Amino acid sequence: MDVETFYEKLKTIQEKKGFYFNKDREVVFDLLSALLKNKERYGYMCCPCRIACGEQKYDQDIICPCEYRAPDVEEFGSCFCKLYVSTEWNEGKLFHEFVPERRPQEKIDQAIEQLDAE
């Protein structure tokens, strides 16, 4: 699937759920390209902004949209990687602050351990 088609498909699905793409299309297309590359690489679309080990059981929480997206957008107006945002964030009504990592350190450590074991 090409990035433009992927963009249009996800846009339709996610906007119905109240999640919008960042208005910076270059950022969005870079992230979507990375998601498609991760799909080729691992067989699933793990977040390109996080450490993935390539084993779905360890990466389940970071398969896009990751389980941290909703609380990030609710609290900060954008998710960690800034792919998904609120309308207020896109309109500049919210300060574009740093979104801290919500993924628990033990999950990050597990991913790193799996990578080291290869």
N, C-alpha and C positions, 0 to 999 in steps of 0.2 A: 504494500500500500504506500502510495506517495504521501508526503507530509501534508500537502494541501487537502487531500481527501480525508486524511486522518483528522486534521484540524476541524473540518466541517462536521464530520461525524461526531467527534467528542463535544464540540461546541453545542450542538443540538441536544445531546443527551445531558450534559452537565448544566446548561443554563436552566433546564427544567427543574433541576435540583437546587438552584440558587447559587451555583458556582460559575464564575466567569473567567475567561482567559485574561491575563495581563494585557493591557492595551498595547504594549511594546511587542509587536509581532515578531521582531527579530529574536527576542528572548524566547517567546513562545515556540517559534519554529525550531530554534536550537534545541530546546528541551524536548519537543516532540520528536525530532530526529534522533536524539539520544534515547528516548523511550523505545522507538522502533529498532534501534541498534541493539538495545538490551533485550528486546524480544527475540531478535535473531541469535544473540549470544547465549541467552539463558533459557529461552522458551517462554518467558513472561516479562512484563514491562515493569521492572523495578525502577524506582526513582533514581535518576542520574545524579542527584545531589547527595546521595548517601552511599555508604560502603555496602556493596552487595557481595555475597560469596558465591552465588550461582546455585545454591541449593534452596529450592522454594520453601522448604519447611523453616529455614532460618530467615528468609527474606520476605515472608508472607506479609509482615506489617508494613513493608515499604513498596509493595506492588501498587502502582499508580491506578487510581488515586489512593494514596497511602492512608492508613488509619489516623494519621495526625493532621490531615488536611482540614477537616471540619473544625476541630478546636483551634487550629492556627488561624483560619479565616475568621472565625467568630471573635477571637481575642485580638488579633493583629491586623485583620483585613486582607491578609495574604497567607498562602502556605509557605513552608520553609524555602522552597526553591523559586517562589514567586510565579509559578505557572498559573495557579488558581487564585483569584482575588475576589473581593466583594465589589459591587458597583461603586460604593463610596471610596474605596481605595483607588479604583481606576479614575474616578472623577476628581481625585486630589482632596477629598474631604477628610481623609485620614492621613496622618503622618506615616510615611513609609519607613517604619522602624525595623530594626533587626528582629527577625523571628528566631528565637532560640531553638535549639535542637530538643525535641520532645522524646526522641527515641531513647529508651533506657540504655544506659552504658553497658549493661550486661548483654544486650542484643548486639550492640556495636562490637563488643569484645568477641561474641560468638562468631560474628561474620569474619572478623580478623583472624580468629583461630582457624576457621575453616579454610581461609585463603592461605594461611601459613602451612596448613597440613597438605596442601597440594604439591 
